[in-house]
Amino acid sequence: MSCQLCVKNIRYLAGVKKMTDCQGAGEGAKSPMELYESLASQGDEVRALKTAKAEKAEIDAAVQLLLKLKVDYKQLTGQDYKAGSPPSETSVAPENGPATDGADDDDTVNPWNVSTNNAKGVDYDKLIVRFGSSKIDQELVDRIEKVSGQKPHRFLRRGIFFSHRDMHQVLDGYEKHKSFYLYTGRGPSSEAMHVGHLIPFIFTKWLQDVFDIPLVIQLTDDEKYLWKDLSLEDCHRFAVENAKDIIACGFDVNKTFIFSDLDYMGASPAFYRNVVKIQKHVTFNQVKGIFGFTDSDCIGKISFPAIQAAPSFSSSFPQIFKGRKDIQCLIPCAIDQDPYFRMTRDVAPRIGYHKPALLHSTFFPALQGAQTKMSASDANSSIFLTDTPKQIKNKVNKHAFSGGKDTVEEHRKYGGNPDVDVAFMYLTFFLEDDEQLEKIKQDYTSGALLTGELKKLLIETLQPMITQHQEQRKQVTEETVKQFMTPRPLNFNF
Ligand code: TRP
């Protein structure tokens, strides 16, 4: 179950080529002890290169190999590699190892925490290597354009959705008239949603439109109850309130099923059967390795990943797929959700199902800077979907981290840095016009465009967008929500 073939290959490929997720140990797979020894010597190698002040590219390649070996080690042994403490016997962790890999770099990315010391944000290329996914390269973007017949969404054109698993396979099937379905979700931790929360939904809506396929949206009110200090009824209420914001993105009720776990788990025998199947095929050791659970986490948390995994299988929705078990699932999500789906992909073949494919997005930065994602609990870190035009203006002007210079004179002379500038980053998410965005970038870099002017452009982009969202949300009645959330057939023939 380890990636031993890859471990060998990466010696030749380090720094040159990404790894794809690999299944099954090849012949000559290494034992935990052999892998431990490779790691120890690779650590020595990195230190030697650093001491010798070797070229950055060479050091980077050696570090990448070290990280990859650490991932493989954790995958094989279920334990973190620790220099000086050789492996002990435990069972194997699934596909591509841990979510919480402190590794040698500064980025933390797991379902509960995203942070980095780098003002430009998380190093996403490194994450691809660490998680063992594949880069969404120009070739894939072109292929999506060709197969869908539509101009790629700006999130694809600009690398906001940057990583995937098995997207080529989904497109191969689609070209042969094999349909697939979309699955995404949200953890309803409060009533208040911010613009960052809309990213996966905006993109999912586009995918649904261009491919014309069913969509299921999971609201994990159970997850939020287990993780936060909230009552069950509050979590369920937040799920329904959040559903309104999701519906306001424009989803078609004839093609979309939204469900609260608290409701659907009890209402659907097929769904619960899949949850139990998954639970039987994942050990405590595996979830400890993937999610970092400890002995003092409640057992609800330990079994929750099976509930987030279950919608990846079409048999969980017999009313939509007429009992078919073989419809391929594609999951658009932020990369911090990947651990759930690494686990899902690992169990899928063992319970007779297809592995879900994935499209991963980067994080939407906090106003204060790209070191972290936005948080719903800090009013000033985010633009909320309920903010007034005036609040938007004040927040952007006051709190958006600027890559500009301290004085107008200096700014004109040296120019600003769009790579760390939050107003510019937000424009890359929301400004549709590529040429205009490129011009803004050039003008800001040269100093022709001032920080205040850049912020004004962002304010003028956000205000109408949020106002429009609020108007659409007002149209969503309790009755509409009920329709979306009722288990029923959709307008597709399977
Ligand atoms: N765990 C996710 C959150 O806390 C919610 C979620 C459930 C999800 N299923 C998903 C997100 C599928 C993306 C894709 O937000």
Residues whose N, C-alpha, C, O or C-beta is under 5 A from the ligand:
A	BS01	LIG	Y183 T184 G185 R186 G187 Q218 T220 Q308 P332 C333 Q337
